[in-house]
Amino acid sequence: MADCVGCFNPSKTLIKEKLFSPLTFSNGSAHCCYYKHGFKLRSKFQGLYASSTMSTPNHPGPTSSIDVLNQGNRNPEIFQAIEKSLSNCLSETNLHLTVPGLKSKTRGKVRDIYDGGDFLVLVTTDRQSAFDRVLASIPFKGQVLNETSLWWFDQTRHITSNAVISAPDKNVTIAKKCTIFPVEFVVRGFVTGSTDTSLWTVYKNGVRNYCGNALSDGLVKNQRLERNILTPTTKAADHDVPITPQEIIERGLMTKADFDEVSRKALSLFEYGQRVAREHGLILVDTKYEFGKTSDGTIVLVDEVHTPDSSRYWIAHSYEERFHDGLEPENVDKEFLRLWFKDHCNPYEDEVLPDAPKELVCELASRFQL
């Protein structure tokens, strides 16, 4: 399969080539490797694979690359590589037309998913989605998301099994075929956000019981919650809808036993992610998880984990001061791009959206690579 898949974005050629050991699991097997010799990571700049060298609580790693952002520095080599790739993003794939054995294609907001019979081939593209639609293509984004998820999938196996089989390309994951639960498990640690389903949006509109969580009066935007909360949504092609645990069970979307197990795993994943992020100078603010069930009935984590696309990250050292001054937190996620579109159009209703400014696209690409 690796020989068939190959490299999907020719603009990401080598200036330097690094060869890391395969990601291995407790049984010693390599589930994430490039051919049989290791997981080959290719980049024009060293900062791209920061997630691959992150430490765990028991394995301290190098100084976080987020320090570069804290110091206000911008690497001209990174920006030059991004600008050169603006016209050569991986925005669409059609492997089912060229790769033998792939039966069909499903186009998600970010991923192109191919049916390989007993497995799925997931290609993470550079498409940037928000407000339930694609806003732009961000250079190198798919590569970053795929490899960030692979790292987290490996590091969180003590919490939950996952569907990953292998990763033959920097934008590709081959996964077990599962029955996906029609619910997204959104976990939040703060009152924030700008979309219609964000906690801050519904809170400022007067909602005090959200997805089964009682919220006290007097909360302000970007305030830390007393405890992490689960705010599930239905999975829909056009617009995700908040839902309570009771409604999930009553509608037959999940059994109570499955919901309870997935809820426990989602909250544990988030707590672990917050701890690792904090050790690297970041705050994991909120995120979403998706789960499925394999043919033998095992519940597994699927899709992506703790990426800057599925999660909101803030810079830890400046959060308190900026919060008390009424300023937005420094962030390394896509929120600033969301806000730009909200200021310049109605992203939910306008049929045609304005093009994202080149400067914002480059800025988001650089943040994904920190």
C-alpha positions in Angstrom: 0.0 0.0 0.0 2.9 2.4 0.8 4.2 2.0 -2.7 0.8 3.0 -4.1 0.2 6.0 -1.9 3.5 7.8 -2.3 3.8 11.5 -1.6 0.7 13.7 -2.2 2.2 17.2 -2.0 5.4 17.6 -4.1 6.0 21.1 -2.7 7.1 19.5 0.6 10.5 18.4 -0.7 13.6 17.8 1.4 16.0 20.4 2.5 16.8 18.2 5.5 15.8 14.6 6.1 15.3 13.2 9.5 14.7 9.6 10.3 12.9 8.8 13.6 12.4 5.5 15.2 9.0 3.9 14.6 6.3 4.8 17.1 6.0 1.6 19.1 3.4 0.3 21.5 3.6 -1.7 24.7 3.8 -5.0 22.8 6.8 -3.7 20.8 5.0 -3.6 17.5 5.4 -0.6 15.2 2.1 0.8 14.1 3.3 4.0 12.7 6.2 3.6 10.3 7.3 4.7 6.8 8.1 1.5 5.0 10.0 -0.9 7.3 12.9 1.3 8.4 11.2 3.9 10.5 8.9 6.9 10.3 10.5 9.3 7.8 9.6 12.9 8.5 10.2 15.5 5.7 10.3 19.2 6.2 11.8 22.4 5.0 11.9 23.7 8.5 12.7 22.1 11.8 9.8 23.4 13.8 7.2 21.4 11.9 7.6 18.3 13.9 7.5 19.7 17.4 4.6 17.4 18.3 6.7 14.4 17.4 9.3 15.3 20.0 7.0 16.4 22.8 7.7 14.9 26.2 5.4 13.1 28.4 5.1 13.6 32.2 7.7 10.8 32.7 9.9 11.6 29.7 11.0 15.3 29.7 11.6 16.6 26.2 13.4 19.6 24.7 12.4 23.2 25.3 9.0 23.8 23.7 9.1 25.5 20.3 6.2 27.7 21.6 9.0 29.8 23.2 9.7 31.2 19.7 6.1 32.6 19.5 6.4 33.9 23.1 9.4 36.0 22.1 7.6 37.5 19.1 10.1 36.0 16.6 9.1 34.9 13.1 11.3 32.5 11.2 11.7 33.9 7.7 12.5 30.4 6.3 9.1 29.1 7.6 7.2 32.0 6.1 9.1 31.7 2.8 8.2 28.0 2.6 4.6 28.8 3.4 4.3 31.5 0.8 5.8 29.3 -1.9 3.3 26.6 -1.1 0.1 28.8 -1.2 -0.7 27.7 -4.7 0.2 24.1 -4.2 -1.8 23.0 -1.2 -3.3 19.5 -0.9 -6.9 20.5 -1.3 -8.4 17.5 -3.1 -7.4 13.9 -3.7 -8.9 11.2 -5.9 -7.1 8.0 -5.0 -10.0 5.8 -5.8 -9.4 6.6 -9.5 -5.7 5.5 -9.4 -5.0 3.2 -6.5 -6.2 -0.5 -6.9 -8.4 -1.8 -4.2 -9.9 1.5 -3.1 -13.7 1.2 -3.6 -15.1 4.6 -2.9 -14.4 8.1 -1.6 -16.1 10.1 1.1 -15.2 13.8 1.2 -15.2 15.2 4.7 -14.6 18.8 5.7 -10.8 18.1 6.1 -10.3 14.5 5.3 -10.8 12.4 2.1 -11.7 8.9 3.3 -11.3 5.8 1.0 -12.9 2.4 1.6 -10.3 -0.3 1.3 -12.5 -3.2 2.3 -11.3 -4.2 5.8 -9.7 -0.8 6.3 -10.0 2.9 5.6 -7.4 5.2 4.0 -7.7 8.7 5.5 -5.9 11.5 3.7 -5.7 14.7 5.8 -5.8 17.6 3.4 -4.9 21.2 3.8 -8.5 22.3 3.8 -9.5 24.6 6.6 -13.0 24.3 7.9 -15.1 26.4 10.3 -18.8 27.4 10.5 -19.6 24.0 8.8 -17.8 24.9 5.6 -14.4 25.2 4.0 -12.8 28.6 4.4 -9.4 28.2 2.8 -6.4 25.9 2.2 -3.5 26.2 4.7 0.0 25.1 3.5 1.3 22.0 5.3 -1.7 21.8 7.6 -2.7 18.3 6.7 0.8 17.0 7.4 0.9 18.7 10.8 -2.6 17.4 11.8 -1.9 13.9 10.7 1.4 13.6 12.5 0.2 15.4 15.6 -2.7 12.9 15.9 -0.4 10.0 15.4 1.8 11.1 18.3 -1.3 11.6 20.5 -2.8 8.3 19.5 0.4 6.5 20.6 0.7 8.5 23.9 -2.9 7.9 24.9 -3.1 4.1 24.5 -3.2 3.8 28.3 -6.6 5.6 28.2 -8.2 4.1 25.1 -7.5 1.9 22.1 -7.5 3.6 18.7 -8.2 2.6 15.1 -4.7 3.4 13.7 -3.1 0.6 11.7 -0.2 2.4 9.9 0.9 5.7 8.4 2.5 5.2 5.0 2.7 8.9 4.1 2.9 12.1 6.1 -0.7 13.0 5.1 -2.1 9.5 5.3 -3.4 7.2 8.1 -4.7 3.7 7.4 -7.3 2.8 10.0 -9.5 -0.1 11.1 -13.0 0.1 9.7 -15.4 1.0 12.6 -19.0 1.8 13.2 -18.7 5.5 14.2 -21.0 6.8 16.9 -23.1 9.7 15.5 -22.0 11.9 18.4 -19.0 14.3 18.8 -17.7 14.5 22.3 -16.7 18.1 22.9 -14.9 18.7 26.2 -14.4 22.2 27.5 -12.4 23.8 30.3 -13.2 27.4 29.6 -16.1 29.7 28.6 -15.1 30.9 25.2 -15.6 30.6 21.4 -17.3 32.4 18.6 -19.4 29.9 16.7 -23.1 29.3 17.2 -22.5 26.2 19.4 -19.6 27.7 21.4 -20.1 27.9 25.1 -19.6 31.6 25.3 -22.1 32.3 22.5 -24.9 30.3 24.1 -24.0 31.6 27.6 -24.1 35.3 26.6 -27.5 34.5 25.0 -28.8 33.5 28.4 -28.4 29.7 28.4 -27.6 28.4 31.9 -28.0 24.7 31.3 -26.0 23.5 28.3 -25.9 19.8 27.2 -26.9 18.8 30.7 -24.3 21.1 32.5 -25.6 23.7 34.9 -23.7 27.0 34.5 -23.6 29.7 37.2 -24.4 33.3 36.6 -21.7 35.9 36.3 -19.2 34.1 34.1 -17.2 36.2 31.6 -15.6 35.3 28.3 -12.4 33.2 28.5 -13.0 32.4 32.2 -11.8 29.0 33.4 -14.7 26.6 34.4 -14.7 25.1 37.9 -14.4 21.7 36.2 -14.1 20.3 32.7 -17.5 19.6 31.1 -18.7 17.5 28.3 -20.9 19.2 25.7 -21.8 16.6 23.1 -23.2 17.4 19.6 -24.8 15.3 16.9 -22.7 14.6 13.8 -24.4 16.3 10.9 -23.3 17.1 7.3 -24.5 20.7 7.6 -24.5 21.8 11.2 -23.7 20.0 14.5 -26.4 20.4 17.1 -25.8 20.4 20.9 -27.5 17.5 22.7 -27.8 16.2 26.2 -26.7 12.8 27.4 -30.3 11.9 28.2 -31.4 12.8 24.6 -28.5 10.7 23.1 -29.8 7.6 25.0 -33.5 8.3 24.4 -32.9 8.7 20.6 -31.0 5.5 20.4 -27.8 7.2 19.2 -25.8 5.3 21.8 -26.6 2.8 24.6 -26.1 4.1 28.1 -23.2 1.7 28.7 -21.4 2.9 25.5 -22.1 6.6 26.3 -20.8 6.2 29.9 -17.6 4.5 28.7 -16.9 7.0 26.0 -17.7 9.9 28.3 -15.1 8.6 30.8 -12.5 8.2 28.1 -13.2 11.7 26.7 -12.8 13.4 30.0 -9.6 11.4 30.8 -8.1 12.2 27.4 -8.8 15.9 27.9 -7.3 15.9 31.5 -4.2 14.1 30.2 -4.0 16.5 27.2 -4.2 19.5 29.5 -1.4 18.2 31.7 0.9 17.6 28.7 0.1 20.9 27.1 0.7 22.7 30.4 4.2 21.2 30.6 4.9 22.7 27.2 3.7 26.2 28.0 0.2 25.8 26.6 -3.4 25.6 27.8 -5.6 23.1 26.2 -8.9 25.0 26.3 -11.3 22.7 24.5 -11.4 19.9 22.0 -13.6 17.3 20.3 -13.2 13.6 20.1 -14.9 10.9 17.9 -15.2 7.3 18.8 -16.3 4.1 17.0 -16.8 0.4 17.7 -14.8 -2.3 15.9 -16.3 -5.5 14.6 -15.4 -7.3 17.9 -17.2 -4.6 19.9 -14.2 -2.7 21.1 -14.7 1.1 21.5 -11.8 3.0 19.9 -10.7 6.6 19.4 -10.9 7.7 15.7 -10.3 10.8 13.5 -7.8 13.1 15.2 -6.6 13.9 18.7 -5.6 17.3 20.3 -4.6 18.9 17.0 -4.7 22.7 16.6 -7.7 22.1 14.2 -9.8 20.1 16.6 -8.6 21.9 19.7 -8.2 25.4 21.1 -4.8 26.2 22.6 -3.7 29.3 24.5 -0.3 30.5 25.6 -0.1 29.8 29.3 2.3 32.4 30.6 0.2 35.4 29.4 -3.3 34.0 30.0 -3.9 35.4 33.5 -2.7 38.9 32.8 -4.6 39.2 29.5 -7.8 37.8 31.1 -7.7 40.3 33.9 -7.1 43.1 31.3 -10.1 42.0 29.2 -7.9 41.0 26.3 -8.2 37.9 24.1 -5.7 35.2 25.1 -2.7 34.6 22.8 -3.5 31.5 20.9 -2.1 29.0 18.4 -5.4 27.9 16.9 -7.7 29.0 14.1 -9.9 31.3 16.3 -8.5 34.5 14.8 -9.4 33.3 11.3 -13.0 32.5 12.5 -13.2 36.0 14.0 -12.0 37.6 10.7 -14.8 35.9 8.8 -17.4 36.8 11.4 -16.3 40.5 11.0 -16.4 40.4 7.2 -19.5 38.3 6.3 -22.1 36.0 7.7 -20.2 32.7 7.4 -23.3 30.6 8.1 -25.7 32.2 5.6 -23.7 33.9 2.8 -23.6 31.8 -0.2 -20.2 33.1 -1.3 -17.5 34.0 1.3 -14.6 36.4 0.8 -11.2 34.9 0.2 -9.1 34.6 3.4 -6.3 37.2 3.3 -2.9 35.8 2.4 -1.4 37.2 5.5 -3.9 35.4 7.7 -3.4 32.1 5.8 0.3 32.3 6.3 -0.1 33.2 10.0 -2.3 30.2 10.6 0.1 27.9 8.7 3.0 29.1 10.9 1.0 28.6 14.1 0.1 25.1 13.1 3.8 24.4 12.7 4.9 25.5 16.2 
